[in-house]
Amino acid sequence: MRASQQISELIGAGMTQELIAEKADIYQSKVSRLFTETTKNPRWRDVESIRKLHQFVVVEKNNWDDFKAGEMTNIQTIEHA
């Protein structure tokens, strides 16, 4: 799933871009660029932070107040060589 769709679903869950940025520990301007797909080569860390937040809030249906950036959810990340 693309980061733009994940951000859209987070917004649908009641989050703002500013809150997404705060919880994912990235700048709001990056969230905006990921949402509008205007970033040609997004940083892996930014995309992964959005993915983890999406997993926690949308998939696992946890309260975003309980999310801490950098912590793992139930889904393990894929190791990159």
FENWOTA-V619207 format. One record per residue. N is the residue number from 1. SS is DSSP state (~ for helix, > for strand, _ for the rest). PHI is phi in whole degrees, -180 to 180 (999 if undefined). Layout:
N	SS	PHI
N	SS	PHI
This chain:
1	_	999
2	_	-73
3	~	-59
4	~	-61
5	~	-69
6	~	-63
7	~	-64
8	~	-59
9	~	-70
10	~	-66
11	~	-64
12	~	-62
13	_	-84
14	_	106
15	_	-87
16	_	-99
17	~	-60
18	~	-64
19	~	-68
20	~	-58
21	~	-61
22	~	-62
23	~	-70
24	~	-86
25	_	60
26	_	-135
27	_	-70
28	~	-61
29	~	-62
30	~	-70
31	~	-60
32	~	-61
33	~	-67
34	~	-67
35	~	-65
36	~	-90
37	_	57
38	_	-97
39	_	-92
40	_	-71
41	_	-132
42	_	-67
43	_	-68
44	~	-58
45	~	-59
46	~	-67
47	~	-64
48	~	-66
49	~	-64
50	~	-65
51	~	-60
52	~	-64
53	~	-64
54	~	-60
55	~	-58
56	~	-66
57	~	-88
58	~	-85
59	~	-77
60	_	-84
61	_	59
62	_	-91
63	_	-77
64	~	-62
65	~	-62
66	~	-89
67	_	-80
68	_	-123
69	_	-57
70	_	93
71	_	-89
72	_	-80
73	_	-97
74	_	-65
75	_	-90
76	_	-80
77	_	-77
78	_	-82
79	_	-72
80	_	-103
81	_	-78
